[in-house]
Amino acid sequence: MPRRRTSLKSNRVNKRKQTRNLKVKIQLKKANKKILELIAKKDAEAKTFISKVFSQLDKAAKKNIIHPATANRRKSRLMRRLNKSA
């Protein structure tokens, strides 16, 4: 257990950030799973939903929850799958 006030505060801050990051990552996984299902069904809704997924990825990258290159790679792969299925 830390003794210094700064260590105690940093632990509290880290815990808050961890829960926020985990929440965002879970939302990203759910959105990714849903868009892959829509693409597999060749649903027309996939084209509208992909913009929401892109927005979530960009926001996560902006907040440093995931690396910006990771967000770009995921967007590229999703777009390739969508274009391939169409």
DADABEL-V969096 format. One record per residue. N is the residue number from 1. RES is the residue in three letters. SS is DSSP state (hx for helix, st for strand, lp for the rest). Layout:
n=N res=RES ss=SS
n=N res=RES ss=SS
//
This chain:
n=1 res=MET ss=lp
n=2 res=PRO ss=lp
n=3 res=ARG ss=lp
n=4 res=ARG ss=lp
n=5 res=ARG ss=hx
n=6 res=THR ss=hx
n=7 res=SER ss=hx
n=8 res=LEU ss=hx
n=9 res=LYS ss=hx
n=10 res=SER ss=hx
n=11 res=ASN ss=hx
n=12 res=ARG ss=hx
n=13 res=VAL ss=hx
n=14 res=ASN ss=hx
n=15 res=LYS ss=hx
n=16 res=ARG ss=hx
n=17 res=LYS ss=hx
n=18 res=GLN ss=hx
n=19 res=THR ss=hx
n=20 res=ARG ss=hx
n=21 res=ASN ss=hx
n=22 res=LEU ss=hx
n=23 res=LYS ss=hx
n=24 res=VAL ss=hx
n=25 res=LYS ss=hx
n=26 res=ILE ss=hx
n=27 res=GLN ss=hx
n=28 res=LEU ss=hx
n=29 res=LYS ss=hx
n=30 res=LYS ss=hx
n=31 res=ALA ss=hx
n=32 res=ASN ss=hx
n=33 res=LYS ss=hx
n=34 res=LYS ss=hx
n=35 res=ILE ss=hx
n=36 res=LEU ss=hx
n=37 res=GLU ss=hx
n=38 res=LEU ss=hx
n=39 res=ILE ss=hx
n=40 res=ALA ss=hx
n=41 res=LYS ss=hx
n=42 res=LYS ss=lp
n=43 res=ASP ss=lp
n=44 res=ALA ss=lp
n=45 res=GLU ss=hx
n=46 res=ALA ss=hx
n=47 res=LYS ss=hx
n=48 res=THR ss=hx
n=49 res=PHE ss=hx
n=50 res=ILE ss=hx
n=51 res=SER ss=hx
n=52 res=LYS ss=hx
n=53 res=VAL ss=hx
n=54 res=PHE ss=hx
n=55 res=SER ss=hx
n=56 res=GLN ss=hx
n=57 res=LEU ss=hx
n=58 res=ASP ss=hx
n=59 res=LYS ss=hx
n=60 res=ALA ss=hx
n=61 res=ALA ss=hx
n=62 res=LYS ss=hx
n=63 res=LYS ss=lp
n=64 res=ASN ss=lp
n=65 res=ILE ss=lp
n=66 res=ILE ss=lp
n=67 res=HIS ss=lp
n=68 res=PRO ss=hx
n=69 res=ALA ss=hx
n=70 res=THR ss=hx
n=71 res=ALA ss=hx
n=72 res=ASN ss=hx
n=73 res=ARG ss=hx
n=74 res=ARG ss=hx
n=75 res=LYS ss=hx
n=76 res=SER ss=hx
n=77 res=ARG ss=hx
n=78 res=LEU ss=hx
n=79 res=MET ss=hx
n=80 res=ARG ss=hx
n=81 res=ARG ss=hx
n=82 res=LEU ss=hx
n=83 res=ASN ss=hx
n=84 res=LYS ss=hx
n=85 res=SER ss=hx
n=86 res=ALA ss=lp
//
